Amino acid sequence: MLGGAVVSTVGVVTGAGRGMGLECARRITSMVDTLLLVDRDETTATTAAAELSARGEAEVRPFVLDITDVDGLDRLATRVGESGSLRAVAHVAGISPTMADWKKIFTVDLIGTARLAAALRPLTVRGTAWVAFASMAPVIGGVQIDAATAAVLDDPLSEHFFERIHQSVGPRIEHPGAAYAIAKLGVKQFVQREAVRLGPLGGRICSVSPGLIDTPQGRQEAAGNPRMGAWVEQTPVGRLGRADEVAAVATFALSDEASFLNGVDLLVDGGVCAAVLGH
């Protein structure tokens, strides 16, 4: 309540046109009054918005945006502020190793996460909750970084970021798989720092790390990575995960029931990391 009036709540889902983003959006419609579906593909965003609006749980609107567009992120923040009080953000948008070169992977997956947070952070109120999607990749890959590399990842908005990460990691950073794993490790580090920033404002944030999930993007990666077949066989639950299963964990983290969950990573992998790493 504000001055006797009910304040409308707003949710934002990025990468909302398909896969895990769309499944998160389906669930978040019951959590907010207005839901903005952010996607670079106008057709999928508009189609998803029409489908979810028909359910009658929230006002669902498409918002066409490339997450790397700084001016577009400012427009998104303005739209959120005009629509009400920021309640939930599910940042699902991202790209994987077969989709781009190493710099693009960092730009979308890590730098894009930091830019989105910078744009929306001023809108944080008591009860605002975020999830940012990371990945099991740095866990199952046993990624280890030194303090210097961790410091570089802690400053993804530096104008010299690419020079610094290349100098710190060396030429292997140019391999898309290595870049992806390290970028997603950076997302998990970012979430830990962001939790400290959001706490005094009344907000909180967690990361979600999907494992082997049956989505179009997941199938594309599996086709280019022979290890994934073996990992599926080693998964204790004996199958691939579903997008709705990841979305269920993400929306729990956003819910009031998870109000003391903050600054941690939620690994949703069916136990494959435990099996492969021998824990």
Buried (B, 14 or more C-beta within 10 A) or exposed (E): EEEEEEEBBBBBBBBBBBBBBBBBBBBBBEBBBBBBBBBBBEEBBBBBBEEBBEEEBBBBBBBBBBBBBEEBBEEBBEBBBEBBBBBBBBBBBBBBBBBBEBBBBBBBBBBBBBBBBBBBBEBBEEBBBBBBBBBBBBBBBEBEBEEEBEEBBEEBEEEEBBEBBBEBBEEEBEEBBBBBBBBBBBBBBBBBBBBEEBBEBEBBBBBBBBBBBBBEBBEBBBEEBEEBEEBBEBBEEEEBBBBBBBBBBBBBBBBEEBEEBBBBBBBBBBBBBBBBEEE
